[in-house]
Structure formats: structure tokens, C-alpha cells
Amino acid sequence: MYICYIHCMSEPVIASMAEVRSHLADVLDRARRDDTPTIITRRGKQEAVVIDIHEYQRLSRLAEQAEESWLNGLADEAESEGTAGSVSLEEMAALLRAHHA
């Protein structure tokens, strides 16, 4: 099964901070209505991007799911390696507290 992580957005528009400031309503409408992100530059350097709030929320959920999957994979890997040489969470917390004391 193929999962599309990048929503079918249009190619981004690149605009300077001054242009965005002058046409903020248009930038927001373009993001919301046309699914077109705007990359904001300052002194020629890309600084930020304006995207639709729903796309931002979707991407945030994907990032959370990817992190959870990665952490679950690490836990599975650690479990398969056994417990020899490992410490419990409580022991680790005690070691960290002792180190910071």
C-alpha cells in the first residue's frame, strides 16, 4: 500500500517579508483555498512557510505517528536483545538524580 505523506500541494510561492506584509490576506487565502504554501524570505534567506491550518495539523499528526512508531521500534529492539546489562527506568532516574546532585 502506498501512503502519500505530502499532500498534493501546489508548488510554493516564494515571497519576501515585505511582500507578505503587504499582501497577508492574499497569502492566507492562497494557503487555505489553493493549497499553495508561501515560503517567506528575509534578506534572501528562507525563514518560514505559511500553510493551511488543516495541512499543518495533518503534518503534526504524521510526525507524532512517526515518532511513536520509531520509539515502539526501539522498544521492540531492546526487548528482543534481552535484559542483560539493562537498567530499569527507576534505576536510570536514580542515576540521573545522583549525577545532578
N, C-alpha and C positions, 0 to 999 in steps of 0.2 A: 504494500500500500504506500502511496506517495502522499506525504503531508506537505502542504505549502506553508512555510513559515513566514515568508514575505508576502504580505497581502499584495494584490495586484494594483499597486500604486503607480501613478504616473511618474515620469522622470521628474526629479526635484527641480524647483526653480531656485536659483542662487541669487540672493539679493543682499545688498549692504544694509547695515544697521539703519542708515539714514533712509533708504528706500522703504524698509519695513516700517519704520516710524511714520513715514508719510502715508503709507498705504496699509496700515494694520488690518482694517476691516476686510480689505481685498485678500490679504494673506490668510486670514482666518476663514473667509468664505471658500477660498481655493482649497484649503486643507479639508474643510468639512464637506463641501459639496462635490468637489472634483477629485478628492483623494490625492491631491498633489501636495507633497511636503515642500516647505521652503527652508533652504539652508541659509542661515544668517551669517554674514561675514562681518568682521571688524578688522580694519586695516589689512584687508586682503586675506585674513585667516578665518577659516570656518570655525564658528564658535558654538552655534546651537541650531536646532531644527524645530520647525513648527509642524506638528502633525495633528490630525483629528484626535479628539479625546478617546473615541472608541478604539482607534488603532493603537494608541498609547496603552490603554487598558488591556487590549489583546496581547500586545507585546510583553507587558508586565506579567501577565498570566503565563505566557510561554516561558519567560525567564525563570519564574518560580517553579514551573513544572520541570524545566531542565535542571535546575539546581537540586530539586528534590530527587530526581532520577539519579543524578550524579552522586548525591550523598547516600542514596539507597545502594547504589553500586559499590561504593566504598565500604559500606557496612557489610554487604554480602561478601565482598572480597576478604575483609577482616575476619568474618565469621568462618569462611572456608579455610583460612590459614590457622585456625585454632586459637587457643588462649595462651599458649606458651609465650612467656615474655611480655604479655599484655598487662595493663593495669585497668582497674575499673574507673568509672567516671568520678566516683567519690575519692579514690586514691589520687587521681590526677588533680582534682580540685584541691586536695590537701597539699600536694606537692607544689602547686602554684601559689597557694597561700603562704607556705613556708618560704618559698623563694622570694616573695614580695615583702616578707616581714623584716 
